[in-house]
């Protein structure tokens, strides 16, 4: 089982592909790592917001 907020590679590949296409170049290892950590952080914030909405009702 994956750790919380650790997603299958396909999710990471999608955001990596998006930026590589937008910037018209391949990302280096550091950029990929920062992008993946940012993706995880964004998903965590999104999940926390949804939990708050559920308990606010």
N, C-alpha and C positions, 0 to 999 in steps of 0.2 A: 504494500500500500504506500502511496505517496505521502510525504509530509504535508501538513497544512500549507496551502498556497504554493505548492510545487506542482506544476502542471505538466502534462505530456508535451514533448518537444514540438508537436504540431502547433501549439499555441505560440510558443516562442518563435518558431520559424515564420509564422505569419507576420509578427511585428518586425522581425529582422528583415524579411523580404520587403515589407512596406518601406522601411527606412532606406534600405539599399537601393530600391527603385527610385525613391524620392531624391536621394542624394546622388544617384547614378554612379555608385561605387560600392565595393564590398566593405563591410564594417570590420575593423580589426578586433582582436580578442577582447581588449579592454572595453571597447564600445559595445560589443555584444553583451558582456557581463553587466555593464551599467544599464543597458536596455532591459535585460531580463530582471534585474533587481527592481527597476522602476515599474515594470509590468506587474511583478508580484506585489509591490507596495500599492499600486493603483487598484488591483483586485482586492486587496485586504481592506482598503478604505471603502471600496464599493460594498463589500460584504458587511462591514460594520454599519454603514448607512442603512442598508436593508434591514439589519437586525433592529436598529433604532426605530425604523418605520413600523416594523411588526409589533414592537412592544409599546409604541405610542398609541395604538388603537385601543 
